[in-house]
Amino acid sequence: MRQYFTGIFFFLFLAASSVYAQSDTTVTASGLKYVILAPGSGAHPTKNAQVRVNFTGKFKDGHIFDTSALDKKPIKVRLGRGEIIPAWEEILPLMQTGTKLVMVVPAQLGYGDKGLLSDEDGYKVPPGSDLIFEMELVEIKK
């Protein structure tokens, strides 16, 4: 199991580094940066669509704060209802089923000045944190 997470960490480090260095990095008007690692196909999710996503979220130092890999199944979220951070609301409609990408999320498109409290004492994501997400859009449901 430890090798699995070491492998994930190494891949994420390389992928996140590529977001800063590659010429194929896309920067949106809001400041979101992303690199498509694998293109998808088919329709794009629309407002109110339910999607299933594999993801790993980490800080710039490489520390993973959340991942769907632990449960070994994608999470379900619905667009347009305030259930997800602004960066996810922005990036998911640009993806197709099967798309894999890495994105760098400025704090204002993540958890902002409020951060994300953990179930324990303290913050899971401290206020003002820039984040890196690796994402794969697994399924779109209308």
N, C-alpha and C positions, 0 to 999 in steps of 0.2 A: 504494500500500500504506500509505503514511504517513497519508493521509486516512482510510483504513479504520480504523486504530487510533486516530486522533484522534476519529473519530466514535464508536467503541466507548467510549473513555475518557469523552467528554462524556456519552453516554447513561448509563453506569454512575455517573458523578458525580451526575447528576440523579436517577437511580433510588435510589441509596444515600441521598441527601439526603431523599428522600421517605420512607424507612423511619423516619427520625428525626422527621419532621414530620407525616405523615399520620395521620388518625384511624383509618384502616383497617389500621394496623399491628397485627399479632398478636404477642403476647409469650407464649411458652410458659413452663411452670413452671421450666424449666432456665435461662431468660434469653435464649433465642434469639428474635430479632425478625425478622419477615418481612412482606413485602407481596406479594400475588399481583398480577402485572402482566397475566396472561392466564390464564383458567381452562382446565383440561384437561377430558377426558372419559374415561369408562370406569373400569376397575378401578384400585385402588391397589396398588403393589408390596408384597409380603409378605416376611417373613424368608426369606432364601436366594434371593430372586429376583435375576436378573441384569438390570440396567438399562443403558440408554445415555443419557448426559447431555451436553448442551452446557453449558459453564460458563466463567466468568471469575472468578478470585479476585484480590482486591486488598487493599491496606492502606487504612486510613482516609484516608491522604494521597493516594489515587488511584493509587499505583504498582501496576501489575499484576504479580503474581508467578507466575501460571500461567493458561493459557487453552487450551481445546480449539480455539479459532478458528485457531490457527497451523497445525494439521493439517487443518483444514476438515472434521473428522469428530468425532462424539461419542465420549467415552470409555466403556468398558464397566467396570462395577463390580458386585460382588455384595454384597448386604446381609447383615448378621448374621455376618460372618466376620472383622471387624476390619480390613478392607482400606481403610476410609474413616474420616474423622474423625467424632467423635460427632455433630456438627451435621448431617452428611449422613445418618447413620443415623437421626436424629430427623426430618429434614424429608422425605426421600424417600417414606416410607410415607404422608405427608399429601398427596402430589402424585398427579396422574393424567397419563396421556399427553397431552402438549401444554401442561401447566402451565408457565408462566414466572413466576419470582419473583425477588426480591432479598432476601437475608437478611444480617443483621448477626450475626456469630458472636463471642461472648465467648471469650477465650483458652482457657478450660477446656474449651470445646466444639470447639476447633480443634486446634492442635498443642501447647497447654499450655505447661508450663515447659520442655519439651525442645526445642521449635521443630522445624524441618525443615531438615536439612542439605542443602546444594546439592551438585551433582556436582563443583563446584569448591570452593575454600576458602571457608569461612564458611557462613552460614545463608541458605537460600532464604526461610524464615520464621523470624525471630528468636523466642526464647522469650518467652512472655507477650504475643504479638501478637493483638489483636482483628482480625477479618477481615471482608470483605464479599464475598459471592458473588452473582453473577447466574447463575441456573440455568434450564435447560429440560429437562424429562423427555421424551426422544424416543421411547423404546421400553421395554416391560417384557417380559422373557422369564421364564418359570417355571423 
